[in-house]
Amino acid sequence: MSLETQPDFVADDEILYRSIPVKTGYDYSSDGQLNFSSSAFQDRYQKPSVDRAKLCNNDPKHTQQKPTDGVIKLIVGEIREEIVEVESTPLRQYALDVIPDPIEASSLQKANLAHALIISNPQYHNDTGFRKAQRRLAYIATQNNPSWLIPPQE
């Protein structure tokens, strides 16, 4: 069985949803263009969370963390195209990927079978690699999101 036909493989054409907290990680240019910053992809484990649209009935409300948060979309293949280079000796390269990370229900959280993570291969050597990856993700999000799927309630 090839990787692409495995049931838990995240396909390049899949849509992902990302929740963005109100007044965090975005602004608007003078002409009204929505722009994302690297903080839109902040994650203490350096693996930003997303939800796979097809596993949450293509409903971005599934991903919205709080009623005030906004939700955007990303395309898996565009994330995978990114190679983050960190100038160091030796030069370090990190390939971004999306992997399934379903969450089972527990006493602390509800189940989220659509949950996935944006990861790096290899893992980031230091914070510099992750910061560059965050900037690349922000660039992708800005290019592909002229508006919100769910706008934040400011």
LINNOR-V269749 format. One line per field, one symbol per residue. psi: psi as a letter, one per 30 degrees, with the letter a starting at -180 (. if undefined). burial: # if it has 24 or more other C-alpha atoms within 12 Angstrom, else .. A space follows every 10 residues. Layout:
psi->???
burial->???
This chain:
psi->kleffkfgkj legkkkkkkj kkgkglaklf ggkkkklfff gkkfghikkl kjefghhhjf fefjelffll klllkeeeef fkjkkjjljl kkkkkklkkk ikkkkaffll kiffklkjlk jllkeafeee eeeeeeeeee eeegiflkej kkj.
burial->.........# #..####### ##..###... ...####### ##...##### ###.##...# ####....## ######.### .####..... ..######## #......... ...####### #..#....## ########## ##..#..### ##..
